[in-house]
Amino acid sequence: MPVMRRLLLILVCLIAFGALSTCHFSGGADDSKGAPSLGERVEQAAADLTVERSAEEEWLDDQLFALGTGLEGKIGIAVYDPARGRMVHFKGTRLYPQQSVSKLWVALTALDMADRGTLDLGETGTVRMRDLAVFHSPIRQNVIAQGSFSSTYADFIKRALTQSDNTANDTVLRRVGGPEQVRSTLAKKGFADIRFGPGERPMQSQIAGLEWRQPYALGDTFFEVRKGVPHDVRKAAFDGYVNDPVDGATPVAIAAALAQLKQGELLSPANTARFLGWLGEVKSGPNRLKGGLPEGWSIAHKTGTGQVLDIVEPGQSADQAGYNDVGILTAPDGSIYTVAVMIGRTHVSIPERMEMMHGVVRAIAGYHEMVIGPGAQGKKLPPETLSKKSSEPAEVRFLTAQRDSLEA
């Protein structure tokens, strides 16, 4: 960390030390502001003074702090280096809406069942009009035109991940046993900080202050009905979801889970490869994390996008609940980094959000160059360097956990 920033943080910490014993810093009001609050600065100082870190970790932590505080909104970022057991994050232990990121856990549940012999991925499922989900669903046109659509569950999982098809995801969710089965899988895998909601249709209705009706799945019906919800009702539902998301997850938990997936700790080798292959084919969010990739880097990822609270006056920016991208980055030399960028709430422009995500990728690439050393780019690392278990708790350093625990 730069000397001047360290001295400043020490000074701030000393000034506020007495207040820390009696004050509780709440992130509620300050989460929507770009500038870091006094509480955040004090927490950062505490983290800097109490956690032993390498120069590379300090540099990456500074980059994430600048990116996280530079965008107005409720922002969480986590970056994990599995080979060295280093977790660096900005407000990464708080819960953020996942939205379609949660499709990862439906796929995980289905593939886990396939590994246990309780689901044949070649089995055929059928979608009918009564099964259609709300929002993005390319399958919808097939069902409307033909009355139904049939395919294998492997294909439905692929569509849910690569096209973020809500109906495909709901079809898999029904087959695996519903939300409770997904929650059971998450618990079994040890993902205590990853929630799973009630399913796409009831959750999106609740966020809008509505109760689900199947006609909402067709055309613009959902949007038209949503316009009739009283503004105070809709805002209360929206705020409630953002503040305590039923599908919430922490960026730290997601980054750790993706590392375990990549390292083959969650599924059989065949289904691990299948899962990672699908994530490498994701079509959504080409200019989120993916848009910031340096030459020679690749990403396997999943995006998530939530509703907009469009009840503002003309010319004003509306808040959006959930604008995410999480993934596995691979450097030219084969090094792996996992990342979760979760914007729980913001009204800033889409290009600004994308640029922040690009900045996170650039920061990871910069960190990589620092830890690998000059001239090492493009050289393949020995396999043992890339296979350290992400589940070894002693290896994981939650570098800014103090910052979050004081506001929890």
C-alpha positions as CSV (number, residue, x, y, z in Angstrom):
1,M,0.0,0.0,0.0
2,P,1.3,3.5,-0.8
3,V,3.0,5.1,2.3
4,M,0.8,8.2,2.2
5,R,-2.4,6.2,2.1
6,R,-1.2,4.1,5.0
7,L,-0.3,7.2,7.1
8,L,-3.7,8.7,6.2
9,L,-5.5,5.5,7.2
10,I,-3.6,5.3,10.5
11,L,-4.6,8.9,11.3
12,V,-8.2,8.3,10.4
13,C,-8.2,5.2,12.5
14,L,-6.7,7.0,15.5
15,I,-9.2,9.8,15.3
16,A,-12.1,7.5,15.1
17,F,-10.8,4.9,17.5
18,G,-12.9,6.1,20.4
19,A,-16.0,6.3,18.3
20,L,-15.6,2.7,17.2
21,S,-16.3,1.4,20.7
22,T,-19.7,3.1,20.8
23,C,-20.8,3.5,17.2
24,H,-22.1,1.0,14.7
25,F,-21.4,1.9,11.1
26,S,-24.4,1.0,8.9
27,G,-23.9,0.5,5.2
28,G,-27.5,1.3,4.4
29,A,-27.2,5.0,3.6
30,D,-23.7,5.0,2.3
31,D,-24.0,2.1,-0.1
32,S,-25.6,4.3,-2.7
33,K,-22.8,6.9,-2.7
34,G,-19.6,6.7,-4.6
35,A,-17.3,8.3,-2.0
36,P,-16.2,6.0,0.9
37,S,-17.7,6.9,4.2
38,L,-15.7,7.5,7.4
39,G,-16.8,4.1,8.5
40,E,-15.5,2.5,5.4
41,R,-12.2,4.3,5.7
42,V,-11.8,3.3,9.3
43,E,-12.6,-0.3,8.5
44,Q,-10.1,-0.3,5.6
45,A,-7.5,1.1,8.0
46,A,-8.2,-1.6,10.5
47,A,-7.9,-4.3,7.8
48,D,-4.6,-2.8,6.5
49,L,-3.1,-2.6,10.0
50,T,-4.1,-6.1,11.2
51,V,-3.8,-8.4,8.1
52,E,-0.4,-9.5,6.9
53,R,-0.4,-9.2,3.1
54,S,1.9,-9.4,0.2
55,A,2.6,-6.3,-2.0
56,E,0.6,-7.8,-4.8
57,E,-2.4,-8.4,-2.5
58,E,-2.2,-4.8,-1.2
59,W,-2.1,-3.5,-4.8
60,L,-5.1,-5.6,-5.8
61,D,-7.0,-4.6,-2.7
62,D,-6.4,-0.9,-3.5
63,Q,-7.7,-1.4,-7.0
64,L,-10.9,-3.1,-5.9
65,F,-11.5,-0.4,-3.2
66,A,-11.1,2.3,-5.8
67,L,-13.4,0.6,-8.3
68,G,-16.0,-0.3,-5.7
69,T,-16.1,3.2,-4.2
70,G,-15.9,4.9,-7.7
71,L,-19.3,3.6,-8.8
72,E,-22.5,4.9,-7.1
73,G,-24.5,2.0,-5.8
74,K,-24.4,-1.1,-3.6
75,I,-21.3,-2.8,-4.9
76,G,-19.6,-6.1,-4.0
77,I,-16.4,-7.5,-5.6
78,A,-14.4,-10.6,-4.8
79,V,-11.3,-12.0,-6.6
80,Y,-9.8,-15.4,-5.6
81,D,-6.4,-16.8,-6.6
82,P,-6.7,-20.5,-6.0
83,A,-3.1,-21.3,-6.6
84,R,-2.0,-19.1,-3.7
85,G,-5.1,-19.3,-1.6
86,R,-5.7,-15.5,-1.7
87,M,-9.1,-13.9,-1.5
88,V,-9.3,-10.2,-2.0
89,H,-12.6,-8.4,-1.9
90,F,-14.5,-5.1,-1.5
91,K,-17.7,-5.5,0.7
92,G,-17.6,-9.1,-0.5
93,T,-19.1,-10.7,2.6
94,R,-22.5,-9.0,2.2
95,L,-25.5,-10.5,0.4
96,Y,-26.4,-9.2,-3.0
97,P,-29.2,-10.2,-5.4
98,Q,-28.0,-12.9,-7.7
99,Q,-30.8,-12.9,-10.3
100,S,-29.7,-15.3,-13.1
101,V,-26.4,-16.0,-11.5
102,S,-28.6,-18.5,-9.4
103,K,-29.0,-20.6,-12.5
104,L,-25.5,-21.9,-11.6
105,W,-26.9,-23.7,-8.6
106,V,-29.8,-25.3,-10.5
107,A,-27.3,-26.7,-13.0
108,L,-25.0,-27.8,-10.1
109,T,-27.9,-29.6,-8.5
110,A,-28.9,-31.4,-11.7
111,L,-25.3,-32.4,-12.5
112,D,-24.8,-33.6,-8.9
113,M,-27.9,-35.8,-9.3
114,A,-26.6,-37.1,-12.5
115,D,-23.3,-38.1,-10.8
116,R,-25.4,-39.9,-8.1
117,G,-27.5,-41.7,-10.7
118,T,-30.8,-40.1,-9.8
119,L,-31.1,-38.0,-13.0
120,D,-30.4,-39.1,-16.6
121,L,-29.4,-36.1,-18.5
122,G,-30.6,-37.7,-21.7
123,E,-34.1,-37.9,-20.3
124,T,-36.7,-35.9,-22.1
125,G,-38.7,-33.1,-20.6
126,T,-41.6,-31.1,-22.1
127,V,-42.5,-27.4,-21.8
128,R,-46.1,-26.4,-22.3
129,M,-47.9,-23.0,-22.1
130,R,-48.5,-23.4,-18.4
131,D,-44.8,-23.8,-17.8
132,L,-43.6,-20.6,-19.5
133,A,-41.6,-18.2,-17.3
134,V,-41.4,-14.4,-17.3
135,F,-38.7,-12.2,-18.9
136,H,-36.0,-13.7,-21.1
137,S,-36.9,-17.1,-22.6
138,P,-36.1,-17.9,-26.2
139,I,-38.0,-21.2,-25.8
140,R,-41.2,-19.2,-25.5
141,Q,-41.6,-18.7,-29.2
142,N,-41.3,-22.5,-29.9
143,V,-44.0,-23.2,-27.3
144,I,-46.3,-20.6,-28.7
145,A,-45.8,-21.8,-32.3
146,Q,-46.0,-25.5,-31.6
147,G,-48.0,-25.8,-28.3
148,S,-45.1,-27.5,-26.6
149,F,-41.4,-28.0,-26.7
150,S,-39.4,-31.1,-25.8
151,S,-35.7,-31.7,-25.3
152,T,-33.3,-33.5,-23.0
153,Y,-32.5,-32.1,-19.6
154,A,-28.9,-31.7,-20.7
155,D,-30.2,-29.3,-23.4
156,F,-32.4,-27.5,-21.0
157,I,-29.4,-26.9,-18.6
158,K,-27.3,-25.7,-21.6
159,R,-30.0,-23.3,-22.6
160,A,-30.5,-22.0,-19.1
161,L,-26.8,-21.3,-18.8
162,T,-25.7,-20.2,-22.3
163,Q,-28.9,-18.3,-23.2
164,S,-30.1,-17.5,-19.6
165,D,-33.4,-18.9,-20.6
166,N,-35.8,-18.6,-17.6
167,T,-38.2,-21.3,-18.8
168,A,-35.4,-23.8,-19.5
169,N,-34.1,-23.1,-16.0
170,D,-37.5,-23.6,-14.4
171,T,-37.9,-26.8,-16.3
172,V,-34.7,-28.2,-14.8
173,L,-35.7,-26.8,-11.4
174,R,-39.0,-28.8,-11.4
175,R,-37.2,-32.0,-12.5
176,V,-34.6,-31.8,-9.7
177,G,-37.2,-31.4,-7.0
178,G,-37.7,-27.6,-6.7
179,P,-36.0,-24.9,-4.7
180,E,-35.7,-27.1,-1.6
181,Q,-33.5,-29.6,-3.5
182,V,-31.3,-26.8,-4.7
183,R,-30.9,-25.4,-1.2
184,S,-30.1,-28.9,0.0
185,T,-27.3,-29.2,-2.6
186,L,-25.9,-25.8,-1.6
187,A,-25.9,-26.9,2.1
188,K,-24.3,-30.2,1.2
189,K,-21.5,-28.5,-0.7
190,G,-20.9,-26.1,2.2
191,F,-22.2,-22.9,0.5
192,A,-23.8,-21.3,3.6
193,D,-23.6,-17.8,2.1
194,I,-25.5,-18.6,-1.1
195,R,-29.2,-18.5,-1.0
196,F,-31.7,-19.8,-3.5
197,G,-35.1,-18.2,-4.0
198,P,-38.6,-19.6,-4.7
199,G,-38.2,-19.8,-8.5
200,E,-38.3,-17.2,-11.3
201,R,-42.0,-16.6,-11.5
202,P,-42.9,-16.0,-7.8
203,M,-39.7,-14.1,-7.1
204,Q,-40.0,-11.6,-10.0
205,S,-43.6,-11.1,-9.1
206,Q,-42.8,-10.4,-5.4
207,I,-40.1,-7.9,-6.4
208,A,-42.7,-6.0,-8.4
209,G,-45.3,-6.1,-5.6
210,L,-47.4,-8.7,-7.5
211,E,-48.6,-12.3,-7.1
212,W,-47.8,-14.5,-10.1
213,R,-50.5,-15.2,-12.7
214,Q,-49.6,-17.4,-15.7
215,P,-50.8,-14.8,-18.3
216,Y,-47.8,-12.6,-17.2
217,A,-45.5,-15.0,-19.2
218,L,-46.9,-13.7,-22.5
219,G,-45.9,-10.6,-24.4
220,D,-45.7,-7.4,-22.3
221,T,-48.4,-8.5,-19.9
222,F,-46.1,-8.5,-16.8
223,F,-44.8,-5.0,-17.6
224,E,-48.3,-3.6,-18.2
225,V,-49.7,-5.1,-15.0
226,R,-46.6,-3.9,-13.1
227,K,-47.4,-0.3,-14.2
228,G,-50.6,-0.5,-12.2
229,V,-49.0,-1.4,-8.9
230,P,-49.1,1.7,-6.5
231,H,-45.7,3.3,-6.4
232,D,-45.4,3.0,-2.6
233,V,-46.2,-0.7,-2.8
234,R,-43.8,-1.3,-5.6
235,K,-41.0,0.6,-4.0
236,A,-41.4,-1.2,-0.7
237,A,-41.2,-4.6,-2.4
238,F,-38.2,-3.5,-4.4
239,D,-36.4,-2.1,-1.4
240,G,-37.2,-5.1,0.6
241,Y,-35.7,-7.4,-2.0
242,V,-32.5,-5.4,-2.3
243,N,-32.0,-5.1,1.4
244,D,-32.6,-8.8,2.1
245,P,-32.5,-10.7,-1.2
246,V,-34.2,-14.0,-1.1
247,D,-31.7,-15.2,-3.7
248,G,-28.8,-13.4,-2.1
249,A,-25.2,-14.5,-2.1
250,T,-21.9,-13.0,-1.1
251,P,-19.3,-12.4,-3.8
252,V,-16.7,-14.2,-1.6
253,A,-18.8,-17.3,-1.5
254,I,-19.4,-17.3,-5.3
255,A,-15.8,-16.8,-6.1
256,A,-14.8,-19.6,-3.8
257,A,-17.5,-21.9,-5.2
258,L,-16.3,-21.2,-8.8
259,A,-12.8,-22.2,-7.8
260,Q,-14.0,-25.4,-6.3
261,L,-16.0,-26.1,-9.5
262,K,-12.9,-25.4,-11.7
263,Q,-10.7,-27.7,-9.5
264,G,-13.1,-30.6,-9.8
265,E,-14.2,-30.6,-6.1
266,L,-17.9,-30.4,-6.8
267,L,-18.7,-32.8,-9.6
268,S,-17.3,-35.8,-11.5
269,P,-14.6,-35.0,-14.1
270,A,-17.1,-35.5,-16.9
271,N,-19.7,-33.2,-15.5
272,T,-17.2,-30.7,-14.4
273,A,-16.0,-30.4,-18.0
274,R,-19.5,-30.3,-19.2
275,F,-20.4,-27.5,-16.8
276,L,-17.3,-25.4,-17.6
277,G,-17.8,-25.9,-21.3
278,W,-21.3,-24.5,-21.1
279,L,-20.1,-21.5,-19.1
280,G,-17.5,-20.9,-21.8
281,E,-20.3,-20.6,-24.3
282,V,-22.4,-18.0,-22.4
283,K,-23.9,-15.5,-24.8
284,S,-25.2,-12.9,-22.3
285,G,-23.0,-10.0,-21.1
286,P,-20.4,-9.9,-23.8
287,N,-19.3,-6.4,-22.6
288,R,-19.4,-7.0,-18.9
289,L,-16.4,-8.9,-17.5
290,K,-15.7,-10.5,-20.9
291,G,-15.4,-7.1,-22.5
292,G,-12.4,-6.3,-20.4
293,L,-10.3,-9.4,-21.2
294,P,-6.7,-8.7,-22.2
295,E,-5.4,-10.5,-25.3
296,G,-4.9,-14.2,-24.6
297,W,-7.2,-14.4,-21.6
298,S,-10.5,-16.3,-21.6
299,I,-13.5,-16.5,-19.3
300,A,-16.3,-18.9,-18.4
301,H,-19.0,-16.9,-16.7
302,K,-22.6,-16.3,-15.8
303,T,-24.5,-13.0,-15.7
304,G,-27.5,-11.9,-13.7
305,T,-29.8,-8.9,-14.4
306,G,-32.7,-7.7,-12.2
307,Q,-35.7,-5.4,-12.5
308,V,-35.6,-1.6,-12.8
309,L,-37.7,0.5,-10.5
310,D,-39.0,2.7,-13.3
311,I,-41.4,4.8,-11.2
312,V,-39.2,8.0,-11.4
313,E,-40.0,11.3,-13.1
314,P,-39.0,11.7,-16.8
315,G,-35.3,12.4,-17.2
316,Q,-34.4,10.8,-13.9
317,S,-32.3,7.7,-13.6
318,A,-34.1,4.6,-12.2
319,D,-32.5,2.1,-9.8
320,Q,-31.9,-1.5,-10.9
321,A,-31.7,-4.4,-8.5
322,G,-28.9,-6.7,-9.6
323,Y,-26.4,-6.3,-12.4
324,N,-23.9,-9.0,-12.1
325,D,-21.2,-11.1,-13.7
326,V,-19.3,-13.9,-12.1
327,G,-16.7,-16.2,-13.7
328,I,-13.5,-18.1,-14.0
329,L,-10.6,-16.2,-15.7
330,T,-7.8,-18.1,-17.4
331,A,-4.5,-16.3,-18.1
332,P,-2.3,-17.1,-21.2
333,D,-0.1,-19.2,-19.0
334,G,-3.0,-21.3,-17.6
335,S,-3.3,-19.5,-14.3
336,I,-6.8,-19.4,-12.9
337,Y,-8.6,-16.6,-11.0
338,T,-12.3,-16.5,-10.0
339,V,-14.2,-13.3,-9.8
340,A,-17.7,-12.1,-8.7
341,V,-18.8,-8.5,-9.4
342,M,-22.3,-7.9,-8.0
343,I,-24.0,-4.6,-8.3
344,G,-26.9,-4.9,-5.9
345,R,-28.5,-1.6,-6.6
346,T,-27.5,1.4,-8.8
347,H,-28.9,4.0,-11.1
348,V,-25.7,4.8,-13.0
349,S,-25.5,4.1,-16.8
350,I,-24.8,0.7,-18.3
351,P,-21.5,1.8,-19.9
352,E,-20.3,3.0,-16.4
353,R,-21.1,-0.4,-14.9
354,M,-19.4,-2.2,-17.7
355,E,-16.3,0.0,-17.4
356,M,-16.1,-0.8,-13.7
357,M,-16.2,-4.5,-14.6
358,H,-13.5,-4.0,-17.2
359,G,-11.5,-2.3,-14.5
360,V,-11.8,-5.4,-12.2
361,V,-10.5,-7.6,-15.0
362,R,-7.6,-5.2,-15.7
363,A,-6.8,-5.3,-12.0
364,I,-6.7,-9.1,-12.0
365,A,-4.4,-9.1,-15.0
366,G,-2.2,-6.5,-13.3
367,Y,-2.1,-8.7,-10.2
368,H,-1.2,-11.7,-12.3
369,E,1.7,-9.9,-13.9
370,M,3.0,-9.0,-10.5
371,V,2.8,-12.5,-9.0
372,I,4.1,-14.3,-12.1
373,G,6.9,-11.9,-12.7
374,P,8.1,-10.1,-15.9
375,G,8.6,-12.2,-19.0
376,A,6.4,-15.1,-17.6
377,Q,3.3,-14.2,-19.6
378,G,2.4,-17.0,-22.0
379,K,4.5,-19.6,-20.3
380,K,2.5,-22.6,-19.0
381,L,2.8,-23.1,-15.2
382,P,3.5,-26.6,-13.7
383,P,0.2,-28.4,-13.0
384,E,0.9,-28.6,-9.3
385,T,0.9,-24.8,-9.2
386,L,-2.6,-24.6,-10.5
387,S,-4.3,-27.3,-8.5
388,K,-4.1,-26.2,-4.9
389,K,-7.4,-27.0,-3.1
390,S,-9.6,-24.0,-2.7
391,S,-11.3,-25.7,0.2
392,E,-8.3,-25.4,2.4
393,P,-9.4,-22.7,4.9
394,A,-5.9,-22.0,6.2
395,E,-4.9,-20.8,2.7
396,V,-7.8,-18.4,2.3
397,R,-7.1,-14.8,3.5
398,F,-10.2,-12.7,3.7
399,L,-8.3,-9.5,3.4
400,T,-11.0,-7.0,4.1
401,A,-13.3,-9.0,6.3
402,Q,-13.0,-6.5,9.1
403,R,-14.4,-3.8,6.9
404,D,-17.6,-5.8,6.5
405,S,-17.9,-7.3,10.0
406,L,-18.2,-3.9,11.6
407,E,-21.3,-3.1,9.3
408,A,-22.9,-6.5,9.4
